Amino acid sequence: MSTAAIAAGEAAFRAARAQRRRATLFGLALLAACLLLAAWVSEAHPATLLAGLPRIGEYFHRILPTLRWEALFAGSETEGSLAFWFYRLDAWAWLLFETANMAALATLMGAAAALLLAFPAAHNLGAGTLAYQLSRRSLEAARTVPEIVFALILVWAFGVGALAGILAIALHTAGALGKLFAEAIENTEMGAWDGVRATGGNWAEACRFAILPQALPNLLSYALLRFEVNLRSASVIGFVGAGGIGEELYKVISFNYYEEISAIILLVILAVAAIDLFSENLRHRVIGALGGAA
């Protein structure tokens, strides 16, 4: 290769690298401008943030319990003990159990609705333009509205209690899982689909026997993750009277019962961690069973 050709190649490489750098710098500058504009519109001023950070630390310091090692395992009447910190553990545990039941039932209802809508919402299955558009738009509408807005509406319709919370979370879950389910279905191999259709199977039978077995591990993983998310959601929507531990948490926050706030938050964290461990174990078992069957 001649020296001129090598020099021309190096010049072209340097020019392309310089162009990429300019494009990168322009993109970063545009991103910075957008972030500054967003901060200005939302009034996220640095002075306000700096003034508020110490108050956040002060609040977390207030909600920490005053535990003493010599009294740590004493009874609930002894200040500084774990029992004194969790003096209402029986009531909180029941409310947390109710919250977990709300999350489980809402996840089951939402996942069932999402599964029904995910097949026509999957572009590769050819359900028809009308069915595709209706299912897609329905899922978008369901996941766009926050659970707490659904809860406010349903509390007005059904009254204060767990039913409104379950339905609110189920509606949002259907929209969120429906999109994920549809994308998982779109990533499946279509060979089995073609085989079922070629042997005379209809559209529903092809979905059941060709697509569902392939997508099932991903669908289960998404549903279990959503169950964990819904436990947190169920804790929040109780603020508007939709049942569960959220109502109790809202009460103690309103009355500044600082140590009770940290106790309830710790219980919710432990519950989420337990559900995460259970979900991971269950997912591996199901995937192993499906792999063994295959």
C-alpha positions in Angstrom: 0.0 0.0 0.0 1.4 3.4 -1.0 2.3 6.1 1.5 -0.3 8.4 -0.1 -3.1 5.8 0.5 -2.0 5.4 4.1 -2.0 9.1 4.7 -5.4 9.5 3.1 -6.8 6.7 5.3 -5.4 8.3 8.5 -6.8 11.7 7.4 -10.2 10.2 6.8 -10.0 8.4 10.3 -9.0 11.7 12.0 -11.8 13.6 10.2 -14.4 10.9 11.3 -13.1 11.0 14.9 -13.3 14.8 15.0 -16.8 14.7 13.6 -17.9 12.1 16.3 -16.3 14.3 19.0 -18.2 17.4 17.8 -21.4 15.4 17.7 -20.8 14.1 21.2 -20.0 17.6 22.5 -23.1 19.0 20.9 -25.2 16.2 22.4 -23.8 16.9 25.9 -24.3 20.6 25.5 -27.9 20.0 24.4 -28.5 17.6 27.3 -27.0 20.2 29.8 -29.3 22.9 28.4 -32.3 20.7 28.7 -31.4 19.8 32.3 -30.9 23.4 33.2 -34.2 24.3 31.7 -36.0 21.5 33.5 -34.4 22.6 36.8 -35.5 26.2 36.2 -39.0 25.3 35.3 -39.3 22.9 38.3 -37.7 25.5 40.6 -34.9 23.1 41.6 -32.6 25.8 42.7 -29.2 24.8 44.2 -29.7 27.1 47.2 -33.0 25.4 48.0 -31.4 22.0 47.8 -28.5 23.0 50.0 -30.9 24.5 52.5 -33.1 21.4 52.6 -30.4 18.7 52.8 -29.6 19.3 56.5 -33.3 19.1 57.3 -33.5 15.7 55.6 -30.7 14.5 57.8 -32.4 15.9 60.9 -35.7 14.1 60.1 -33.9 10.8 59.6 -32.1 11.4 62.9 -35.5 12.0 64.6 -37.1 8.7 63.4 -34.2 6.6 64.6 -35.1 4.7 67.7 -33.3 5.3 71.0 -32.0 1.9 71.7 -29.8 1.0 74.7 -27.7 -2.2 74.7 -28.4 -3.0 78.4 -32.2 -2.8 77.7 -32.2 -4.1 74.1 -34.1 -7.4 74.8 -36.2 -6.2 77.7 -40.0 -6.0 77.7 -42.2 -3.5 75.9 -42.5 -1.4 79.0 -38.7 -0.7 79.0 -37.7 2.3 77.0 -34.7 1.7 74.8 -35.7 -2.0 74.0 -36.6 -3.5 70.7 -40.0 -4.5 72.2 -40.6 -0.9 73.2 -39.8 0.2 69.6 -42.2 -2.4 68.1 -44.8 -2.1 70.8 -47.6 -2.4 68.2 -46.0 -5.2 66.2 -49.1 -7.4 66.3 -51.3 -4.7 64.8 -48.6 -3.6 62.2 -47.9 -7.2 61.2 -51.6 -7.8 60.5 -51.8 -4.6 58.5 -48.7 -5.6 56.6 -50.2 -9.0 55.9 -53.3 -7.3 54.6 -51.1 -5.1 52.4 -49.3 -8.2 51.0 -52.6 -9.8 50.3 -53.7 -6.6 48.5 -50.6 -6.7 46.4 -50.8 -10.4 45.6 -54.5 -10.2 44.5 -53.9 -7.1 42.5 -50.9 -8.6 40.8 -52.9 -11.7 40.0 -55.8 -9.8 38.6 -53.5 -7.3 36.7 -51.3 -10.1 35.2 -54.4 -12.0 34.0 -55.8 -9.0 32.2 -52.3 -8.2 30.9 -51.9 -11.7 29.5 -55.2 -11.5 27.7 -54.3 -8.2 26.1 -50.7 -8.9 25.4 -51.3 -11.4 22.6 -53.4 -9.1 20.4 -51.0 -6.3 21.4 -48.0 -8.2 20.1 -47.1 -7.0 16.6 -45.8 -10.3 15.3 -48.9 -12.4 16.0 -51.1 -10.6 13.4 -54.3 -10.2 15.5 -55.6 -7.5 13.1 -55.2 -3.7 13.1 -58.3 -3.0 15.2 -57.5 -5.6 17.9 -53.9 -4.4 17.9 -54.7 -0.7 18.3 -57.5 -1.3 20.9 -55.3 -3.5 23.1 -52.3 -1.2 22.8 -54.2 2.0 23.6 -56.0 0.3 26.5 -52.7 -0.8 28.0 -51.3 2.7 27.6 -54.3 4.3 29.3 -54.1 1.8 32.2 -50.4 2.4 32.9 -50.5 6.2 32.3 -52.8 6.9 35.3 -50.9 6.5 38.6 -52.3 4.0 41.1 -53.0 6.8 43.7 -55.3 8.6 41.2 -57.1 5.3 40.5 -57.4 4.8 44.3 -58.8 8.3 44.8 -61.5 7.6 42.2 -62.3 4.1 43.5 -62.4 5.2 47.2 -65.1 7.6 46.2 -66.9 4.8 44.3 -66.5 1.9 46.7 -65.7 3.6 50.0 -62.6 3.4 52.2 -61.1 0.0 52.4 -58.9 -2.6 50.7 -61.1 -3.1 47.7 -60.4 0.3 46.2 -56.7 -0.3 46.7 -56.7 -3.7 45.0 -58.6 -2.5 42.0 -56.4 0.6 41.6 -53.2 -1.4 41.7 -54.7 -4.1 39.4 -55.6 -1.5 36.8 -52.1 0.0 36.7 -50.5 -3.5 36.8 -52.5 -4.6 33.8 -51.1 -1.7 31.8 -47.5 -2.0 33.0 -47.3 -5.8 32.6 -49.3 -5.8 29.3 -46.5 -3.8 27.6 -43.8 -6.1 29.0 -45.7 -9.2 28.2 -46.3 -8.0 24.6 -42.6 -7.3 24.1 -41.6 -10.7 25.5 -44.1 -12.3 23.1 -42.6 -10.3 20.2 -39.2 -11.7 21.0 -40.2 -15.4 20.7 -39.3 -17.6 17.7 -42.1 -18.0 15.2 -41.2 -21.5 14.0 -43.5 -23.2 16.5 -46.2 -20.7 15.6 -45.9 -21.6 11.9 -46.0 -25.3 12.7 -49.2 -25.0 14.8 -50.9 -22.9 12.1 -49.8 -25.3 9.3 -51.4 -28.2 11.1 -54.8 -26.5 11.3 -54.5 -24.7 14.7 -56.4 -21.5 15.0 -55.0 -18.2 16.3 -55.8 -18.8 20.0 -54.4 -22.4 19.9 -51.2 -21.1 18.3 -50.9 -18.5 21.1 -51.4 -21.1 23.7 -49.2 -24.0 22.5 -46.6 -22.2 20.4 -46.0 -18.8 22.0 -46.9 -19.1 25.7 -44.4 -21.9 26.5 -41.6 -19.8 25.1 -42.5 -16.6 26.8 -43.6 -18.1 30.1 -40.3 -17.7 32.0 -40.1 -14.0 31.1 -43.8 -13.5 31.9 -43.4 -15.0 35.3 -40.3 -13.0 36.0 -42.1 -9.8 35.1 -45.1 -10.7 37.2 -43.0 -11.5 40.3 -41.1 -8.3 40.0 -44.4 -6.5 39.7 -45.6 -8.2 42.9 -42.7 -6.6 44.7 -43.4 -3.2 43.2 -47.1 -3.6 44.1 -46.3 -4.2 47.8 -44.7 -0.8 47.9 -47.6 0.7 45.9 -50.1 -0.8 48.3 -48.2 0.8 51.2 -48.5 4.2 49.5 -52.1 4.2 48.4 -53.2 3.6 51.9 -52.5 7.3 52.4 -55.8 8.0 50.6 -57.8 5.5 52.5 -57.3 2.4 50.3 -56.4 0.1 53.2 -53.3 -1.7 54.4 -50.3 -0.5 56.3 -50.3 2.8 54.4 -53.2 4.2 56.5 -51.2 3.5 59.7 -48.0 5.0 58.1 -49.9 8.1 57.1 -51.3 8.5 60.6 -48.0 8.2 62.4 -46.4 10.7 59.9 -49.2 13.1 60.4 -48.8 13.0 64.2 -45.0 13.0 64.1 -44.7 9.7 65.9 -41.1 9.5 64.8 -40.0 6.1 66.2 -43.2 4.4 64.9 -42.4 5.8 61.4 -39.0 4.0 61.4 -40.5 0.8 62.8 -43.2 0.6 60.1 -40.7 1.5 57.3 -38.3 -1.3 58.5 -41.2 -3.8 58.5 -42.0 -2.8 54.9 -38.4 -3.2 53.9 -38.1 -6.6 55.5 -41.4 -7.7 53.7 -40.1 -6.5 50.3 -36.8 -8.4 50.9 -38.6 -11.6 51.9 -40.8 -11.3 48.8 -37.7 -10.7 46.6 -36.0 -13.9 48.0 -39.2 -15.9 47.6 -39.8 -14.6 44.0 -36.2 -15.4 43.0 -36.5 -19.0 44.3 -39.8 -19.6 42.7 -38.7 -18.2 39.3 -35.6 -20.5 39.3 -37.8 -23.5 40.2 -40.2 -22.8 37.4 -37.5 -22.1 34.8 -35.8 -25.4 35.9 -39.0 -27.3 35.6 -39.7 -25.9 32.2 -36.1 -26.7 31.1 -36.5 -30.3 32.4 -39.8 -30.7 30.6 -38.2 -29.5 27.3 
